[in-house]
Structures are given as C-alpha cells and as structure tokens.
Amino acid sequence: MFSAFYDALYLNFVKDDRWHYLTNGLKVTLIVTLFSALMGVVLGFVVAIIRSTYENTGRMKIANKLCGLYLTVIRGTPVVVQLMIIYFVIFASVRIDKTLTAIIAFGINSGAYQAEIFRSGINSVPKGQFEAGRSLGFNYGQTMVHIIMPQAFRVVVPTLCNEYITLLKETSVAGYIALEDLTKGGDIIRSRTYSAFLPLIAVALIYLIMVLALTKLVSVLERRLSRGTRR
Amino acid sequence: MAQEDRAQGDVLIRVEHLVKQFDGHIVLNDISTEIDRGDVVCVIGPSGSGKSTFLRCLNRLETPDGGHIYVYDDVDGDIRHGIDICDKTTDIDTHRQRMGMVFQQFNLFPHMTIMKNLTIAPMKLQKKTQEEAESYASELLSRVGLSDRASSYPGELSGGQQQRIAIVRALCMRPQIMLFDEPTSALDPEMVGEVLSVMKDLAEEKMTMVVVTHEMGFAREVANRVMFLDGGDFVEEGEPETFFSHPKSDRLKNFLGKVL
C-alpha cells in the first residue's frame, strides 16, 4: 500500500527530475503574474485618471471614448481568447518570447479590471473633499494628487489585492500558447507518467498555498490601513 | 485676457445680472449686488431659493450661465482693478486662494492631521516654509481654542471643533473674503454657538464675509447687510434692523413669519 504510493511519488516527481516541471512552471507563473500585475497597475491607473477626469471636468473626451472601448472589449471577452489573439494573430509573424506575450496579454486584461477598481476608489471619496481642495486654490491635478488619491488608495488596496489573487489563478490558462507555467508543468508530468492524480493535486496545492498566503497578507494590510485612517 | 473693470471706493465684489440654471430650471434669476470690504452679508431664504448656489458662484464652484462677477482685489491707489471670474480665461485657482470657503459638511481632509489640514495649502500654493505655515496655523488654532488638537485627526473631533478647524484652514491662506455655506446646519444644537462665536470674532476683525445661514439671530446681530433670496430672485436687502423689523415685500414678510 505505502510502497505503491512511494512508487507513484517517485514516478511523478523524482524520476528524470520531473519536479523541475513544477518549480520551473512556478517560476514562470510568478513572473507572469508579477509583471502583468505591474503593467495592469500602470494601465489601470492611467485609464482611471482619464475616465474620472472626463466625468469631473468634461475634458479628454476622445481619450475617454477609447478607454471605454478598451474596457468593454477586454471585460466582455474571455482572457484565454485575448491571450490567443495576441499570440497567434497580433504577434503571428514576429515570434516573440511566450512569457513576454503572456505578460502583455494578462497585463492588458488586468489593466481593465484595475482601472475600474481605481475609478470606484476615486468615486468613493465624497465630492465635498474635491470641492474643499478646489476652494483652497488647488487646481484639478493638485486636488487629485494631494486630496483625492491618498484617500482613494486606502479604499482600493484590499480590492486591488483580490484582483492580484484572481490574476495569479487566471494565468493558469497560459498553457494555451504552450507556455510552461505551473499548470502546464503538472500537465506535462501527467502526459509522461499517465497518472493524473498526483501531479494535478500538487499543482492545486501550490496555487492554494500561494492564494492563502496572499489572502493573509491582504487582511494584515487591511487592518494596518484602517488603523491609519481613523475616520 | 480676462474682462476687466475699474471701480473706486471699497467695493470688493460686484455681481452683475448673475444667472444660473440647472437643466433648464432657473436657480438664480438676474442677481446684482455689491459686496464692500469689511461687509458682513448674510444671505437668507427658504431652502431651494438659490442662496447656496449664489455663494458657490462667487468662487465659481458653480459655473454661472450668465452675468459677471467682478473681484476687485488689485489695489492701485484709489482705483481698483476688477477681474471677471465668470470669464473662462480667468485663472480661478489664484482667485480661490484669496477666497476662503467653509462648507456645511466641514470637508476636512480625513487622512491628514489637523496641522497638515491647515498647512498643506499655504505650503503647496503660497510656497510657505513648514515653520511659517505651522506658526501661523498654531496662532489661529489657539485663537479658536484648539491648540491641543494639532496632531489629532478630523475624525477624532466633534462637529463644532471640525467646523472651527475648517474656518481656520480657510484663514491660513490669508483670504480677503470668507464664504460660509450654512456653516452651522450640520451641527448638533449645542455646538452651534462655538462656531458662531468664531465667526463673530472674525466679523469684529473686519473680515469681509458672505454667510448663507438659517441663524436669524446671528444675521441680526453680526451682519451689516441681509439679503433675501426667494425662488432665484433677489427680493430684498437691507440693514438687519429695518430688514427684520420692517420688511417691505410680502415674500419676506411671509418667510420671516415662518422662521421667527
């Protein structure tokens, strides 16, 4: 009984150094998640600023239209489809690195969701705060930077972290462009050993541990921030 | 270049044919008046009469749909140069630095300490050093009796204290006029007095003030002019004594009959 289990463990993870598929895959998953989150933060922030500037002042009409289109298309289609379009259509003729392709695809995707999170954060700050800033003589940009953003940021952090947790799990579809991420790594082991249970359970466990750690981090952060606000 | 005008005497703000409408509904209907240096003008009227809108037009928090608001803050001998702040080309931010505003809901910045609330605008906008800004803020804080709250956050203060801080925040910019938008309406009754007394002190120091209020006692005691707005019309104005004792128009008589 136990020897059968050890045999299975040996076959799936030790023989031919198969555990490398998991560790290398994990590395790819983490790199893709980290950099697409970063790209998404920048993209989302810019889009949110454009959208709320238009809502508040009526300026940047065309940019706002473009942002609206971006949000509609990205949030209205599956991320796998976006990933494949970027890899097989947009970069069809230039064979660029798969990791980079995945970062761009997930970054563009996450940017749309983060934009809406930022925007809801900005909108959650009472209008009176904006008027108080303006009445002191701050211009629109200064009011945003000194008064609105710091308050919006506190509201947004927990939601933003949840978006990163979602993103981490969503990158598991990167195998569609044959990128060897964590999920794909487990899948490769399965195809070599013809046993599905152990490699897939191992993959699931690794995701779960990472998500639990991140969730813990969010709750600590959340407590810190609420202590700082003292409303 | 913004439209200019010249005037003599003590006029600080001249409002000419001010019109404001929201979605076709006329809120301010051809309002004209003058506010002199040192005036304490109380604006009263039923709710929805346009008095807050009138006040908010004075620093363009609401954009007027018609008319002119000349601010004469550039003194050159006897001649004052007025700039029309309704003109889109006028740099409104510079003007707002010299017009303090106090809101019904205080609108202190909740993420900053009281001291930071008071010093951020002078430091960022008037390039004051931290010492300059803090020493002036401390001086004003002690005058409203809140020196010990400098390192508190707004959320830790009572409504009355917050509103006194809001007045000080506006004063830290050394404005030449203060606009008050129902400053005591959101306060518990026992806190109204402390805020009104700060405003009274300000009036005694000859600060020019425009106060939208429901406090008839304050209007009567402190104002040198009372304006009555009703349905967007500027119905009547006068010195408080005659205004309250001998109202001329029926609309004012009717209103006073309800509130006094």
Interface residues (C-beta under 8 A of the other chain):
Chain A: P126 G128 Q129 E131 A132 R134 S135 L136 G137 F138 N139 Q142 H146 I147 P150 Q151 R154 G228 T229 R230 R231
Chain B: N59 L61 D93 T94 H95 R96 Q97 R98 M99 G100 M101 F103 Q105 N107 L108 F109 P110 H111 I120 A121 K124 L125 Y153 G155 E156 R169 A170 M173
